[in-house]
Amino acid sequence: MSSTRIEQLIDTVQAAFDRRPTDIEAGLDVEDAALLQLRKACRLLAGAEALQQASYYTLVIEASFVAIERTVEFRLLERGTMQPDDLPGTHPGVYREAAAAGVFGESMAADLADLWRDHRAKTYYQDGLASAARAEAMYELATEIHTYVTGRSRQGHECICGKTV
């Protein structure tokens, strides 16, 4: 593949993002920004669960970290604490905002920021070892935070496909 081909593909992808999509993923075409983040979190957790069964542990870890952030963003938006354009641009920023809004305590926010900083990057760049135990622990944490922050388990509330699951 040449750099010319890559440049063409970049242009193609940019054009795809510039156009309003017509065949979007079912259930994500919502006017409510909070509900959109909630559905993204649920789909990330559902995907992580499927990937765990396929032994794609690196992806489970990544999806679990992102699911935590989307869940927290749901609560910040749902409470009106933040607007969609004001969501934090950094991973630790999401946790700081959650603590400031009372979603959870500052100690938990600091622990989550440390976990992200110390172990998410390590999985990719330092030891490179995403194991079943690490993926399962991360998925369990993400699921528990989802339940804690939303007050409901993923089962029994509207989020995966726009219908109760």
Salt bridges, closest charged atoms under 4 A:
GLU25 OE2 - ARG43 NH1 2.31
ASP29 OD1 - ARG20 NH2 3.59
GLU49 OE1 - ARG154 NH2 3.41
GLU62 OE1 - ARG120 NE 2.80
GLU69 OE2 - HIS91 ND1 2.44
GLU73 OE1 - ARG70 NH1 2.98
GLU78 OE1 - ARG75 NH1 2.45
ASP114 OD1 - ARG117 NH2 2.51
ASP118 OD1 - ARG117 NE 3.61
ASP127 OD2 - ARG134 NH1 3.07
GLU158 OE2 - ARG39 NH2 2.74
